[in-house]
Amino acid sequence: MEKIDTCGMSCPQPVLMTKNALDNNPNGVDIIVDNNTAKGNVERFLKHSGYSISVKQREDIFIIEARK
């Protein structure tokens, strides 16, 4: 599964990177974010795009797993 690291980026960059990754991997990707705003925006985008998501937290980062 492709992983994209958006740590240190502010919105809308994490959402745009997620969209681009899903264009190439429509079955799903893992997105790494480091703030709650990006986490919430990416989650909303994924839900509206029909993906199921699960979120894991490791220290100061979140790993969002998006799957069709």
PDB file of N, H, CA, C and O in Angstrom:
ATOM      1  N   MET A   1       0.844  -1.171   0.000  1.00  0.00           N
ATOM      2  CA  MET A   1       0.000   0.000   0.000  1.00  0.00           C
ATOM      3  C   MET A   1       0.894   1.242   0.000  1.00  0.00           C
ATOM      4  O   MET A   1       1.863   1.331   0.754  1.00  0.00           O
ATOM      5  N   GLU A   2       0.548   2.179  -0.851  1.00  0.00           N
ATOM      6  H   GLU A   2      -0.240   2.106  -1.463  1.00  0.00           H
ATOM      7  CA  GLU A   2       1.337   3.415  -0.921  1.00  0.00           C
ATOM      8  C   GLU A   2       1.119   4.251   0.335  1.00  0.00           C
ATOM      9  O   GLU A   2      -0.002   4.365   0.830  1.00  0.00           O
ATOM     10  N   LYS A   3       2.192   4.829   0.839  1.00  0.00           N
ATOM     11  H   LYS A   3       3.103   4.736   0.436  1.00  0.00           H
ATOM     12  CA  LYS A   3       2.112   5.739   1.976  1.00  0.00           C
ATOM     13  C   LYS A   3       2.535   7.122   1.508  1.00  0.00           C
ATOM     14  O   LYS A   3       3.534   7.280   0.806  1.00  0.00           O
ATOM     15  N   ILE A   4       1.756   8.122   1.910  1.00  0.00           N
ATOM     16  H   ILE A   4       0.945   7.994   2.480  1.00  0.00           H
ATOM     17  CA  ILE A   4       2.162   9.493   1.618  1.00  0.00           C
ATOM     18  C   ILE A   4       2.345  10.223   2.942  1.00  0.00           C
ATOM     19  O   ILE A   4       1.522  10.109   3.851  1.00  0.00           O
ATOM     20  N   ASP A   5       3.418  10.961   3.032  1.00  0.00           N
ATOM     21  H   ASP A   5       4.087  11.054   2.294  1.00  0.00           H
ATOM     22  CA  ASP A   5       3.774  11.682   4.253  1.00  0.00           C
ATOM     23  C   ASP A   5       3.494  13.166   4.043  1.00  0.00           C
ATOM     24  O   ASP A   5       4.142  13.819   3.225  1.00  0.00           O
ATOM     25  N   THR A   6       2.527  13.690   4.786  1.00  0.00           N
ATOM     26  H   THR A   6       2.001  13.160   5.451  1.00  0.00           H
ATOM     27  CA  THR A   6       2.183  15.105   4.654  1.00  0.00           C
ATOM     28  C   THR A   6       2.590  15.897   5.895  1.00  0.00           C
ATOM     29  O   THR A   6       2.118  17.015   6.100  1.00  0.00           O
ATOM     30  N   CYS A   7       3.450  15.331   6.710  1.00  0.00           N
ATOM     31  H   CYS A   7       3.834  14.423   6.543  1.00  0.00           H
ATOM     32  CA  CYS A   7       3.871  16.014   7.935  1.00  0.00           C
ATOM     33  C   CYS A   7       4.510  17.357   7.599  1.00  0.00           C
ATOM     34  O   CYS A   7       5.301  17.470   6.662  1.00  0.00           O
ATOM     35  N   GLY A   8       4.156  18.360   8.375  1.00  0.00           N
ATOM     36  H   GLY A   8       3.513  18.268   9.136  1.00  0.00           H
ATOM     37  CA  GLY A   8       4.701  19.696   8.192  1.00  0.00           C
ATOM     38  C   GLY A   8       3.958  20.521   7.157  1.00  0.00           C
ATOM     39  O   GLY A   8       4.284  21.689   6.944  1.00  0.00           O
ATOM     40  N   MET A   9       2.964  19.927   6.511  1.00  0.00           N
ATOM     41  H   MET A   9       2.699  18.978   6.684  1.00  0.00           H
ATOM     42  CA  MET A   9       2.220  20.649   5.473  1.00  0.00           C
ATOM     43  C   MET A   9       0.902  21.149   6.039  1.00  0.00           C
ATOM     44  O   MET A   9       0.275  20.497   6.874  1.00  0.00           O
ATOM     45  N   SER A  10       0.495  22.321   5.564  1.00  0.00           N
ATOM     46  H   SER A  10       1.004  22.850   4.885  1.00  0.00           H
ATOM     47  CA  SER A  10      -0.790  22.859   5.994  1.00  0.00           C
ATOM     48  C   SER A  10      -1.822  22.632   4.896  1.00  0.00           C
ATOM     49  O   SER A  10      -1.480  22.445   3.728  1.00  0.00           O
ATOM     50  N   CYS A  11      -3.074  22.653   5.289  1.00  0.00           N
ATOM     51  H   CYS A  11      -3.351  22.805   6.238  1.00  0.00           H
ATOM     52  CA  CYS A  11      -4.158  22.426   4.331  1.00  0.00           C
ATOM     53  C   CYS A  11      -4.229  23.596   3.343  1.00  0.00           C
ATOM     54  O   CYS A  11      -4.007  24.752   3.704  1.00  0.00           O
ATOM     55  N   PRO A  12      -4.536  23.269   2.122  1.00  0.00           N
ATOM     56  CA  PRO A  12      -5.141  22.045   1.628  1.00  0.00           C
ATOM     57  C   PRO A  12      -4.144  21.015   1.087  1.00  0.00           C
ATOM     58  O   PRO A  12      -4.568  20.021   0.497  1.00  0.00           O
ATOM     59  N   GLN A  13      -2.865  21.216   1.264  1.00  0.00           N
ATOM     60  H   GLN A  13      -2.521  22.023   1.743  1.00  0.00           H
ATOM     61  CA  GLN A  13      -1.855  20.329   0.670  1.00  0.00           C
ATOM     62  C   GLN A  13      -2.056  18.851   1.021  1.00  0.00           C
ATOM     63  O   GLN A  13      -1.969  18.022   0.115  1.00  0.00           O
ATOM     64  N   PRO A  14      -2.320  18.463   2.284  1.00  0.00           N
ATOM     65  CA  PRO A  14      -2.534  17.040   2.576  1.00  0.00           C
ATOM     66  C   PRO A  14      -3.720  16.444   1.803  1.00  0.00           C
ATOM     67  O   PRO A  14      -3.654  15.299   1.357  1.00  0.00           O
ATOM     68  N   VAL A  15      -4.789  17.209   1.648  1.00  0.00           N
ATOM     69  H   VAL A  15      -4.842  18.140   2.010  1.00  0.00           H
ATOM     70  CA  VAL A  15      -5.955  16.714   0.904  1.00  0.00           C
ATOM     71  C   VAL A  15      -5.602  16.554  -0.572  1.00  0.00           C
ATOM     72  O   VAL A  15      -5.961  15.553  -1.191  1.00  0.00           O
ATOM     73  N   LEU A  16      -4.904  17.534  -1.135  1.00  0.00           N
ATOM     74  H   LEU A  16      -4.612  18.348  -0.632  1.00  0.00           H
ATOM     75  CA  LEU A  16      -4.513  17.454  -2.549  1.00  0.00           C
ATOM     76  C   LEU A  16      -3.569  16.284  -2.803  1.00  0.00           C
ATOM     77  O   LEU A  16      -3.693  15.597  -3.817  1.00  0.00           O
ATOM     78  N   MET A  17      -2.636  16.055  -1.900  1.00  0.00           N
ATOM     79  H   MET A  17      -2.536  16.613  -1.076  1.00  0.00           H
ATOM     80  CA  MET A  17      -1.721  14.923  -2.048  1.00  0.00           C
ATOM     81  C   MET A  17      -2.469  13.599  -1.936  1.00  0.00           C
ATOM     82  O   MET A  17      -2.155  12.641  -2.641  1.00  0.00           O
ATOM     83  N   THR A  18      -3.464  13.549  -1.044  1.00  0.00           N
ATOM     84  H   THR A  18      -3.720  14.328  -0.470  1.00  0.00           H
ATOM     85  CA  THR A  18      -4.285  12.343  -0.903  1.00  0.00           C
ATOM     86  C   THR A  18      -5.053  12.082  -2.193  1.00  0.00           C
ATOM     87  O   THR A  18      -5.085  10.952  -2.682  1.00  0.00           O
ATOM     88  N   LYS A  19      -5.667  13.116  -2.739  1.00  0.00           N
ATOM     89  H   LYS A  19      -5.641  14.033  -2.341  1.00  0.00           H
ATOM     90  CA  LYS A  19      -6.420  12.970  -3.987  1.00  0.00           C
ATOM     91  C   LYS A  19      -5.520  12.468  -5.106  1.00  0.00           C
ATOM     92  O   LYS A  19      -5.902  11.556  -5.841  1.00  0.00           O
ATOM     93  N   ASN A  20      -4.334  13.044  -5.249  1.00  0.00           N
ATOM     94  H   ASN A  20      -4.024  13.784  -4.653  1.00  0.00           H
ATOM     95  CA  ASN A  20      -3.394  12.617  -6.291  1.00  0.00           C
ATOM     96  C   ASN A  20      -2.969  11.167  -6.101  1.00  0.00           C
ATOM     97  O   ASN A  20      -2.873  10.415  -7.070  1.00  0.00           O
ATOM     98  N   ALA A  21      -2.716  10.774  -4.858  1.00  0.00           N
ATOM     99  H   ALA A  21      -2.795  11.385  -4.071  1.00  0.00           H
ATOM    100  CA  ALA A  21      -2.312   9.389  -4.586  1.00  0.00           C
ATOM    101  C   ALA A  21      -3.441   8.419  -4.919  1.00  0.00           C
ATOM    102  O   ALA A  21      -3.190   7.333  -5.441  1.00  0.00           O
ATOM    103  N   LEU A  22      -4.681   8.801  -4.620  1.00  0.00           N
ATOM    104  H   LEU A  22      -4.885   9.683  -4.196  1.00  0.00           H
ATOM    105  CA  LEU A  22      -5.816   7.927  -4.910  1.00  0.00           C
ATOM    106  C   LEU A  22      -6.086   7.827  -6.410  1.00  0.00           C
ATOM    107  O   LEU A  22      -6.606   6.814  -6.878  1.00  0.00           O
ATOM    108  N   ASP A  23      -5.740   8.861  -7.162  1.00  0.00           N
ATOM    109  H   ASP A  23      -5.318   9.684  -6.782  1.00  0.00           H
ATOM    110  CA  ASP A  23      -5.871   8.788  -8.619  1.00  0.00           C
ATOM    111  C   ASP A  23      -5.019   7.655  -9.176  1.00  0.00           C
ATOM    112  O   ASP A  23      -5.407   7.003 -10.145  1.00  0.00           O
ATOM    113  N   ASN A  24      -3.855   7.418  -8.564  1.00  0.00           N
ATOM    114  H   ASN A  24      -3.540   7.948  -7.776  1.00  0.00           H
ATOM    115  CA  ASN A  24      -2.941   6.368  -9.004  1.00  0.00           C
ATOM    116  C   ASN A  24      -3.170   5.039  -8.288  1.00  0.00           C
ATOM    117  O   ASN A  24      -2.748   3.992  -8.779  1.00  0.00           O
ATOM    118  N   ASN A  25      -3.831   5.071  -7.136  1.00  0.00           N
ATOM    119  H   ASN A  25      -4.174   5.922  -6.737  1.00  0.00           H
ATOM    120  CA  ASN A  25      -4.074   3.879  -6.316  1.00  0.00           C
ATOM    121  C   ASN A  25      -5.512   3.894  -5.819  1.00  0.00           C
ATOM    122  O   ASN A  25      -5.742   4.124  -4.631  1.00  0.00           O
ATOM    123  N   PRO A  26      -6.485   3.657  -6.692  1.00  0.00           N
ATOM    124  CA  PRO A  26      -7.889   3.824  -6.313  1.00  0.00           C
ATOM    125  C   PRO A  26      -8.393   2.869  -5.231  1.00  0.00           C
ATOM    126  O   PRO A  26      -9.458   3.102  -4.660  1.00  0.00           O
ATOM    127  N   ASN A  27      -7.655   1.807  -4.942  1.00  0.00           N
ATOM    128  H   ASN A  27      -6.789   1.618  -5.406  1.00  0.00           H
ATOM    129  CA  ASN A  27      -8.099   0.883  -3.890  1.00  0.00           C
ATOM    130  C   ASN A  27      -7.750   1.366  -2.494  1.00  0.00           C
ATOM    131  O   ASN A  27      -8.297   0.862  -1.513  1.00  0.00           O
ATOM    132  N   GLY A  28      -6.841   2.341  -2.387  1.00  0.00           N
ATOM    133  H   GLY A  28      -6.397   2.750  -3.184  1.00  0.00           H
ATOM    134  CA  GLY A  28      -6.522   2.895  -1.082  1.00  0.00           C
ATOM    135  C   GLY A  28      -5.078   3.294  -0.921  1.00  0.00           C
ATOM    136  O   GLY A  28      -4.204   2.879  -1.682  1.00  0.00           O
ATOM    137  N   VAL A  29      -4.847   4.111   0.091  1.00  0.00           N
ATOM    138  H   VAL A  29      -5.557   4.448   0.709  1.00  0.00           H
ATOM    139  CA  VAL A  29      -3.519   4.585   0.450  1.00  0.00           C
ATOM    140  C   VAL A  29      -3.470   4.795   1.957  1.00  0.00           C
ATOM    141  O   VAL A  29      -4.504   4.812   2.626  1.00  0.00           O
ATOM    142  N   ASP A  30      -2.271   4.955   2.480  1.00  0.00           N
ATOM    143  H   ASP A  30      -1.431   4.941   1.937  1.00  0.00           H
ATOM    144  CA  ASP A  30      -2.056   5.345   3.868  1.00  0.00           C
ATOM    145  C   ASP A  30      -1.513   6.767   3.864  1.00  0.00           C
ATOM    146  O   ASP A  30      -0.565   7.076   3.141  1.00  0.00           O
ATOM    147  N   ILE A  31      -2.117   7.628   4.675  1.00  0.00           N
ATOM    148  H   ILE A  31      -2.886   7.377   5.262  1.00  0.00           H
ATOM    149  CA  ILE A  31      -1.719   9.029   4.717  1.00  0.00           C
ATOM    150  C   ILE A  31      -1.206   9.339   6.112  1.00  0.00           C
ATOM    151  O   ILE A  31      -1.872   9.034   7.101  1.00  0.00           O
ATOM    152  N   ILE A  32      -0.036   9.937   6.199  1.00  0.00           N
ATOM    153  H   ILE A  32       0.505  10.184   5.395  1.00  0.00           H
ATOM    154  CA  ILE A  32       0.550  10.307   7.479  1.00  0.00           C
ATOM    155  C   ILE A  32       0.388  11.814   7.646  1.00  0.00           C
ATOM    156  O   ILE A  32       0.837  12.591   6.804  1.00  0.00           O
ATOM    157  N   VAL A  33      -0.255  12.222   8.739  1.00  0.00           N
ATOM    158  H   VAL A  33      -0.620  11.590   9.424  1.00  0.00           H
ATOM    159  CA  VAL A  33      -0.452  13.640   9.037  1.00  0.00           C
ATOM    160  C   VAL A  33       0.029  13.918  10.453  1.00  0.00           C
ATOM    161  O   VAL A  33       0.119  13.011  11.280  1.00  0.00           O
ATOM    162  N   ASP A  34       0.337  15.189  10.722  1.00  0.00           N
ATOM    163  H   ASP A  34       0.263  15.926  10.050  1.00  0.00           H
ATOM    164  CA  ASP A  34       0.880  15.524  12.039  1.00  0.00           C
ATOM    165  C   ASP A  34       0.093  16.607  12.770  1.00  0.00           C
ATOM    166  O   ASP A  34       0.588  17.196  13.731  1.00  0.00           O
ATOM    167  N   ASN A  35      -1.139  16.870  12.315  1.00  0.00           N
ATOM    168  H   ASN A  35      -1.542  16.391  11.535  1.00  0.00           H
ATOM    169  CA  ASN A  35      -1.960  17.832  13.050  1.00  0.00           C
ATOM    170  C   ASN A  35      -3.438  17.496  12.884  1.00  0.00           C
ATOM    171  O   ASN A  35      -3.839  16.855  11.913  1.00  0.00           O
ATOM    172  N   ASN A  36      -4.236  17.938  13.847  1.00  0.00           N
ATOM    173  H   ASN A  36      -3.909  18.459  14.636  1.00  0.00           H
ATOM    174  CA  ASN A  36      -5.656  17.592  13.864  1.00  0.00           C
ATOM    175  C   ASN A  36      -6.431  18.213  12.709  1.00  0.00           C
ATOM    176  O   ASN A  36      -7.384  17.610  12.216  1.00  0.00           O
ATOM    177  N   THR A  37      -6.042  19.398  12.272  1.00  0.00           N
ATOM    178  H   THR A  37      -5.267  19.888  12.673  1.00  0.00           H
ATOM    179  CA  THR A  37      -6.749  20.032  11.160  1.00  0.00           C
ATOM    180  C   THR A  37      -6.599  19.208   9.891  1.00  0.00           C
ATOM    181  O   THR A  37      -7.589  18.925   9.216  1.00  0.00           O
ATOM    182  N   ALA A  38      -5.379  18.823   9.563  1.00  0.00           N
ATOM    183  H   ALA A  38      -4.575  19.053  10.111  1.00  0.00           H
ATOM    184  CA  ALA A  38      -5.143  17.999   8.377  1.00  0.00           C
ATOM    185  C   ALA A  38      -5.844  16.656   8.517  1.00  0.00           C
ATOM    186  O   ALA A  38      -6.428  16.157   7.555  1.00  0.00           O
ATOM    187  N   LYS A  39      -5.790  16.072   9.697  1.00  0.00           N
ATOM    188  H   LYS A  39      -5.315  16.477  10.478  1.00  0.00           H
ATOM    189  CA  LYS A  39      -6.463  14.788   9.951  1.00  0.00           C
ATOM    190  C   LYS A  39      -7.946  14.902   9.643  1.00  0.00           C
ATOM    191  O   LYS A  39      -8.495  14.070   8.922  1.00  0.00           O
ATOM    192  N   GLY A  40      -8.597  15.921  10.181  1.00  0.00           N
ATOM    193  H   GLY A  40      -8.150  16.597  10.768  1.00  0.00           H
ATOM    194  CA  GLY A  40     -10.027  16.100   9.965  1.00  0.00           C
ATOM    195  C   GLY A  40     -10.372  16.351   8.509  1.00  0.00           C
ATOM    196  O   GLY A  40     -11.347  15.802   7.998  1.00  0.00           O
ATOM    197  N   ASN A  41      -9.580  17.177   7.837  1.00  0.00           N
ATOM    198  H   ASN A  41      -8.788  17.624   8.253  1.00  0.00           H
ATOM    199  CA  ASN A  41      -9.850  17.489   6.429  1.00  0.00           C
ATOM    200  C   ASN A  41      -9.653  16.276   5.530  1.00  0.00           C
ATOM    201  O   ASN A  41     -10.452  16.040   4.623  1.00  0.00           O
ATOM    202  N   VAL A  42      -8.602  15.508   5.771  1.00  0.00           N
ATOM    203  H   VAL A  42      -7.953  15.700   6.508  1.00  0.00           H
ATOM    204  CA  VAL A  42      -8.347  14.312   4.973  1.00  0.00           C
ATOM    205  C   VAL A  42      -9.445  13.278   5.230  1.00  0.00           C
ATOM    206  O   VAL A  42      -9.936  12.651   4.291  1.00  0.00           O
ATOM    207  N   GLU A  43      -9.828  13.099   6.482  1.00  0.00           N
ATOM    208  H   GLU A  43      -9.429  13.608   7.244  1.00  0.00           H
ATOM    209  CA  GLU A  43     -10.902  12.153   6.805  1.00  0.00           C
ATOM    210  C   GLU A  43     -12.201  12.533   6.092  1.00  0.00           C
ATOM    211  O   GLU A  43     -12.868  11.673   5.517  1.00  0.00           O
ATOM    212  N   ARG A  44     -12.559  13.808   6.129  1.00  0.00           N
ATOM    213  H   ARG A  44     -12.017  14.507   6.596  1.00  0.00           H
ATOM    214  CA  ARG A  44     -13.784  14.271   5.464  1.00  0.00           C
ATOM    215  C   ARG A  44     -13.731  14.012   3.963  1.00  0.00           C
ATOM    216  O   ARG A  44     -14.697  13.527   3.374  1.00  0.00           O
ATOM    217  N   PHE A  45     -12.595  14.338   3.347  1.00  0.00           N
ATOM    218  H   PHE A  45     -11.809  14.732   3.825  1.00  0.00           H
ATOM    219  CA  PHE A  45     -12.427  14.108   1.911  1.00  0.00           C
ATOM    220  C   PHE A  45     -12.603  12.622   1.589  1.00  0.00           C
ATOM    221  O   PHE A  45     -13.304  12.266   0.642  1.00  0.00           O
ATOM    222  N   LEU A  46     -11.969  11.767   2.375  1.00  0.00           N
ATOM    223  H   LEU A  46     -11.399  12.056   3.145  1.00  0.00           H
ATOM    224  CA  LEU A  46     -12.038  10.328   2.116  1.00  0.00           C
ATOM    225  C   LEU A  46     -13.459   9.793   2.273  1.00  0.00           C
ATOM    226  O   LEU A  46     -13.917   9.000   1.450  1.00  0.00           O
ATOM    227  N   LYS A  47     -14.155  10.218   3.318  1.00  0.00           N
ATOM    228  H   LYS A  47     -13.783  10.862   3.986  1.00  0.00           H
ATOM    229  CA  LYS A  47     -15.528   9.758   3.530  1.00  0.00           C
ATOM    230  C   LYS A  47     -16.426  10.193   2.376  1.00  0.00           C
ATOM    231  O   LYS A  47     -17.240   9.408   1.889  1.00  0.00           O
ATOM    232  N   HIS A  48     -16.277  11.446   1.937  1.00  0.00           N
ATOM    233  H   HIS A  48     -15.615  12.083   2.333  1.00  0.00           H
ATOM    234  CA  HIS A  48     -17.083  11.946   0.818  1.00  0.00           C
ATOM    235  C   HIS A  48     -16.706  11.268  -0.500  1.00  0.00           C
ATOM    236  O   HIS A  48     -17.492  11.278  -1.447  1.00  0.00           O
ATOM    237  N   SER A  49     -15.527  10.687  -0.567  1.00  0.00           N
ATOM    238  H   SER A  49     -14.888  10.679   0.202  1.00  0.00           H
ATOM    239  CA  SER A  49     -15.072   9.996  -1.778  1.00  0.00           C
ATOM    240  C   SER A  49     -15.396   8.504  -1.742  1.00  0.00           C
ATOM    241  O   SER A  49     -15.049   7.772  -2.669  1.00  0.00           O
ATOM    242  N   GLY A  50     -16.060   8.049  -0.675  1.00  0.00           N
ATOM    243  H   GLY A  50     -16.342   8.643   0.078  1.00  0.00           H
ATOM    244  CA  GLY A  50     -16.502   6.662  -0.606  1.00  0.00           C
ATOM    245  C   GLY A  50     -15.503   5.683  -0.015  1.00  0.00           C
ATOM    246  O   GLY A  50     -15.637   4.475  -0.215  1.00  0.00           O
ATOM    247  N   TYR A  51     -14.515   6.168   0.699  1.00  0.00           N
ATOM    248  H   TYR A  51     -14.406   7.149   0.861  1.00  0.00           H
ATOM    249  CA  TYR A  51     -13.516   5.291   1.304  1.00  0.00           C
ATOM    250  C   TYR A  51     -13.865   5.010   2.755  1.00  0.00           C
ATOM    251  O   TYR A  51     -14.428   5.857   3.449  1.00  0.00           O
ATOM    252  N   SER A  52     -13.521   3.803   3.205  1.00  0.00           N
ATOM    253  H   SER A  52     -13.064   3.115   2.641  1.00  0.00           H
ATOM    254  CA  SER A  52     -13.598   3.513   4.636  1.00  0.00           C
ATOM    255  C   SER A  52     -12.232   3.852   5.214  1.00  0.00           C
ATOM    256  O   SER A  52     -11.204   3.653   4.568  1.00  0.00           O
ATOM    257  N   ILE A  53     -12.236   4.358   6.423  1.00  0.00           N
ATOM    258  H   ILE A  53     -13.071   4.520   6.948  1.00  0.00           H
ATOM    259  CA  ILE A  53     -10.974   4.802   7.013  1.00  0.00           C
ATOM    260  C   ILE A  53     -10.799   4.217   8.407  1.00  0.00           C
ATOM    261  O   ILE A  53     -11.764   3.917   9.110  1.00  0.00           O
ATOM    262  N   SER A  54      -9.543   4.068   8.778  1.00  0.00           N
ATOM    263  H   SER A  54      -8.759   4.312   8.207  1.00  0.00           H
ATOM    264  CA  SER A  54      -9.180   3.779  10.152  1.00  0.00           C
ATOM    265  C   SER A  54      -7.975   4.648  10.468  1.00  0.00           C
ATOM    266  O   SER A  54      -7.143   4.920   9.602  1.00  0.00           O
ATOM    267  N   VAL A  55      -7.892   5.076  11.712  1.00  0.00           N
ATOM    268  H   VAL A  55      -8.567   4.854  12.416  1.00  0.00           H
ATOM    269  CA  VAL A  55      -6.833   5.994  12.116  1.00  0.00           C
ATOM    270  C   VAL A  55      -6.048   5.381  13.261  1.00  0.00           C
ATOM    271  O   VAL A  55      -6.617   4.897  14.239  1.00  0.00           O
ATOM    272  N   LYS A  56      -4.737   5.412  13.119  1.00  0.00           N
ATOM    273  H   LYS A  56      -4.276   5.806  12.324  1.00  0.00           H
ATOM    274  CA  LYS A  56      -3.841   4.965  14.187  1.00  0.00           C
ATOM    275  C   LYS A  56      -2.991   6.155  14.596  1.00  0.00           C
ATOM    276  O   LYS A  56      -2.541   6.928  13.750  1.00  0.00           O
ATOM    277  N   GLN A  57      -2.774   6.298  15.889  1.00  0.00           N
ATOM    278  H   GLN A  57      -3.139   5.670  16.577  1.00  0.00           H
ATOM    279  CA  GLN A  57      -1.928   7.385  16.370  1.00  0.00           C
ATOM    280  C   GLN A  57      -0.638   6.812  16.926  1.00  0.00           C
ATOM    281  O   GLN A  57      -0.646   5.864  17.713  1.00  0.00           O
ATOM    282  N   ARG A  58       0.463   7.401  16.505  1.00  0.00           N
ATOM    283  H   ARG A  58       0.470   8.170  15.866  1.00  0.00           H
ATOM    284  CA  ARG A  58       1.791   7.029  17.022  1.00  0.00           C
ATOM    285  C   ARG A  58       2.489   8.312  17.424  1.00  0.00           C
ATOM    286  O   ARG A  58       2.889   9.113  16.578  1.00  0.00           O
ATOM    287  N   GLU A  59       2.625   8.492  18.702  1.00  0.00           N
ATOM    288  H   GLU A  59       2.299   7.841  19.389  1.00  0.00           H
ATOM    289  CA  GLU A  59       3.217   9.705  19.259  1.00  0.00           C
ATOM    290  C   GLU A  59       2.491  10.922  18.704  1.00  0.00           C
ATOM    291  O   GLU A  59       1.302  11.092  18.973  1.00  0.00           O
ATOM    292  N   ASP A  60       3.167  11.775  17.936  1.00  0.00           N
ATOM    293  H   ASP A  60       4.133  11.638  17.718  1.00  0.00           H
ATOM    294  CA  ASP A  60       2.575  13.024  17.458  1.00  0.00           C
ATOM    295  C   ASP A  60       2.024  12.936  16.041  1.00  0.00           C
ATOM    296  O   ASP A  60       1.674  13.959  15.454  1.00  0.00           O
ATOM    297  N   ILE A  61       1.941  11.735  15.483  1.00  0.00           N
ATOM    298  H   ILE A  61       2.225  10.903  15.960  1.00  0.00           H
ATOM    299  CA  ILE A  61       1.432  11.625  14.116  1.00  0.00           C
ATOM    300  C   ILE A  61       0.217  10.698  14.061  1.00  0.00           C
ATOM    301  O   ILE A  61       0.005   9.857  14.934  1.00  0.00           O
ATOM    302  N   PHE A  62      -0.561  10.885  13.011  1.00  0.00           N
ATOM    303  H   PHE A  62      -0.388  11.568  12.302  1.00  0.00           H
ATOM    304  CA  PHE A  62      -1.713  10.029  12.743  1.00  0.00           C
ATOM    305  C   PHE A  62      -1.480   9.332  11.413  1.00  0.00           C
ATOM    306  O   PHE A  62      -1.000   9.940  10.456  1.00  0.00           O
ATOM    307  N   ILE A  63      -1.822   8.056  11.363  1.00  0.00           N
ATOM    308  H   ILE A  63      -2.212   7.562  12.140  1.00  0.00           H
ATOM    309  CA  ILE A  63      -1.762   7.304  10.109  1.00  0.00           C
ATOM    310  C   ILE A  63      -3.197   6.960   9.733  1.00  0.00           C
ATOM    311  O   ILE A  63      -3.872   6.194  10.421  1.00  0.00           O
ATOM    312  N   ILE A  64      -3.647   7.542   8.626  1.00  0.00           N
ATOM    313  H   ILE A  64      -3.099   8.164   8.067  1.00  0.00           H
ATOM    314  CA  ILE A  64      -5.010   7.326   8.158  1.00  0.00           C
ATOM    315  C   ILE A  64      -4.949   6.277   7.055  1.00  0.00           C
ATOM    316  O   ILE A  64      -4.299   6.480   6.030  1.00  0.00           O
ATOM    317  N   GLU A  65      -5.629   5.158   7.271  1.00  0.00           N
ATOM    318  H   GLU A  65      -6.157   4.993   8.104  1.00  0.00           H
ATOM    319  CA  GLU A  65      -5.683   4.098   6.268  1.00  0.00           C
ATOM    320  C   GLU A  65      -6.997   4.219   5.524  1.00  0.00           C
ATOM    321  O   GLU A  65      -8.067   4.096   6.119  1.00  0.00           O
ATOM    322  N   ALA A  66      -6.920   4.460   4.222  1.00  0.00           N
ATOM    323  H   ALA A  66      -6.051   4.560   3.738  1.00  0.00           H
ATOM    324  CA  ALA A  66      -8.107   4.606   3.382  1.00  0.00           C
ATOM    325  C   ALA A  66      -8.221   3.388   2.481  1.00  0.00           C
ATOM    326  O   ALA A  66      -7.264   3.028   1.796  1.00  0.00           O
ATOM    327  N   ARG A  67      -9.397   2.748   2.479  1.00  0.00           N
ATOM    328  H   ARG A  67     -10.174   3.040   3.036  1.00  0.00           H
ATOM    329  CA  ARG A  67      -9.613   1.555   1.663  1.00  0.00           C
ATOM    330  C   ARG A  67     -10.981   1.632   0.992  1.00  0.00           C
ATOM    331  O   ARG A  67     -11.936   2.172   1.552  1.00  0.00           O
ATOM    332  N   LYS A  68     -11.056   1.083  -0.214  1.00  0.00           N
ATOM    333  H   LYS A  68     -10.280   0.645  -0.669  1.00  0.00           H
ATOM    334  CA  LYS A  68     -12.334   0.974  -0.935  1.00  0.00           C
ATOM    335  C   LYS A  68     -13.036  -0.274  -0.491  1.00  0.00           C
ATOM    336  O   LYS A  68     -14.133  -0.568  -0.968  1.00  0.00           O
TER     337      LYS A  68
END
